[in-house]
């Protein structure tokens, strides 16, 4: 069993399901509120200097939408390495938040202590201001343990979050794309064992601007 598991389970283990993108990342602990999550995932108004760029290009947006449609309703395990990398690349500039989610020991079951955080996530994603967005729930572990084990566990735990959100908040499963990265993308590359590498990241992939309807 990996150190990843020991941090996340009932014995104080912290799983993480997330991308190692640095732009706009916000980290929140167990007491994160729905409003905090909502604020992190809302599109930020473009500044004058950034008002024109790749994200404003309709052709780029259309290409992103086309790709996202190819991964909707796909099982997490079915994603190829290339598809996982493309999701990471697209998500790098999107609104996102890291959540500390604990799971039962050596399991993909959400620990009771972390249920409030997942409930806050469900409330935030149900907000009308985020309607129409596609969200990525991505899984990431630390560098301790085998690649295959950590990859599989990150995928199962990302799937657990999606299932909880669909069953308890009526979210559309096609709007939630799950992906696991195992230990392939560390947030702190200098210290692979650091708990900061174990996180659940949620990314708003279809960020709407303030000018949108």
N, C-alpha and C positions, 0 to 999 in steps of 0.2 A: 504494500500500500504506500502511496506516495505521500510526501509531505503536504502536497496539495490537499489530499483528503484529510489529513490530520488537522489542517487549518479550518476545513469547511464543515466537518460534521458536528455531531453533538459534542464532540470533544474540541470544540472551538476551531473548526476548519473553515476556511473561506474559499468558496469556489469563485471562479470568475468566468464570466462568459463575455469576452469582449475583444474589441479590436485595439490595436496598439497605436491608434492615431493620436497625435498630440494636439492638433488644432482644436481649440474650444472645448477641451475635455473638462468636465466638472466631476469631482469625486464627492460622494455622499455616503454617510454611514447608515446604521440601522434606523435612525430617527428621521430620515429624509421624509419630507412632506410631499403631497401631491402638487402643491404650488411650486415647490422647488424644482421638481421634475418637469413640470409644465414650462416654467421659465427657461430651463436649460434646453428644452426641445423646440421651443418656438423659434421660428426664423427670426434672425436679427436684421433690423433695417440696414440696408446697404449704405455705407458712407459715401460721400461725394467721390472720393478717390477710388472706391471699389465698386461704383455703381455699374461699371461696364466690365465684364470679364466672362470667363468660361461658363459660370453658372447662369449668366443672363442670356446666353446664346440659345435660341430655340432649337437649333440643330443639335447642340450638346444635350439639352434637356430631353429631346426626343430619343437620342441614342441611349441615354440613361434609362428612360422609361421602357424602351424596348428590351434592354438587358434585364431590368427588374421583372418584367413579365415572364422572362424565361426561367426565373428562379422561384416564382410564386408557386405555392402548393407543392414544392419539391421537398422530399425528405432531406433532413440535414445531412445525412450520410451520403446522399447521392451527389452532393456538390463536388465538383472536381477541384483540384488544387488551383487551377487557373481561374475558376469561377470564384473561389474564396478570395483570391488575390484581387480580382476585379471589384468585388464588393468592398474590400478594404480600401482600394484606391478611390472609389466613388465616395465612400463614407468619410474620407479624410477631412473634407471641408464642410461637412454637415453638422447641424446642431446635435449634441450628444451629451450623455451623462453616464458616469460610472456609478453602479450601485453595489454595495456590499451585501451579498446574498449568501446566507449559510444554508447548507444542506445536511441532512442526516449523514452519519458516518458511513463512508464508502457507498453512498447512495445518491440518487438523483431526486430524492424527496426533499422538499423545502422544509427546513427546520422551523419549528413553531416561532422561534424568536425573530425570524425573518419574514414571516407572513405579513406583518404590517407594511413592510417596505414594498412587497409585491402588490399589496392592496393599493398602496399609494400610487404605484406605477399604473395599475389598472384604471384608477380614477383619472390620472393625468391623461392617459391615452384615449380616454372616453370623452375628453373635453371637446366641445364643438370647434374650437379654434384649430384643432389638429385633424379634423375630419378630412379624409381624402389623402392623407399621407401614408406612405409605406414605411414601416419601422423594421430595422434590423436588430435582432437580439443575438449578440455574438458572444461566444464562449472562449475564455482564455485562461490558461493555467500558468504556474510558475515553471521554472526550469528543472525542478526536481522530479525524477521518475521517468518512466519510459514514454517515448513519443506516442506509440499506439494507444497505450492506456489513457494518457492525458487527453489525446485527441477524442477518443470515444466518450470519455466522461464529460468533457466540455460540450460535446454535441448533445448528450442525453440531458444535461442540465439546462441547456438553452431550450430544448424541446419541452422540458417541464414548465418553464416560465411561459412559453407560448400556450401550452395546454391550459394552464391556470387562467391566463388572461381571456382566452376564448370561452372557457366554461363559466367563469364567474363574472365577466364583464361584457359578454356578448360581442367582443371584438371579432372582426372578420379575419379568419385565419389566413386569407390570401394577402392581407395587409401586414402580416408579420412574417418576416423572413428570418429563419434561424440559421446560424452558421457557427461552427466550432473551429478554433485555431490551435487547440492544445497548447503547446509551449513554443510554437513557432514564431510568435510575435510578442516579445517582452516589452513592457512599458519602461522598465528599468533594465536596460541591457547590461549595465555594469554590475548589477546584483540580481542574478536570475532567481534567487531564492526569496527575494523581498516580497512580502505580502501584497505590495502595490500591483504586482503582476497578476494577481488573482482578483478578477472583478467581473461584474456583469455590465456590459455596456449596451445602451439602447441608443440607436441612431435614427434621426428623422431623415429618411432618404429623399423624400419629396418635400423639401422645404418650400413653403409658400411665402412670397414676399408680401409686404404690407399693402402693395397695390393689387394683390389678388383679391378675388371676390370672396 
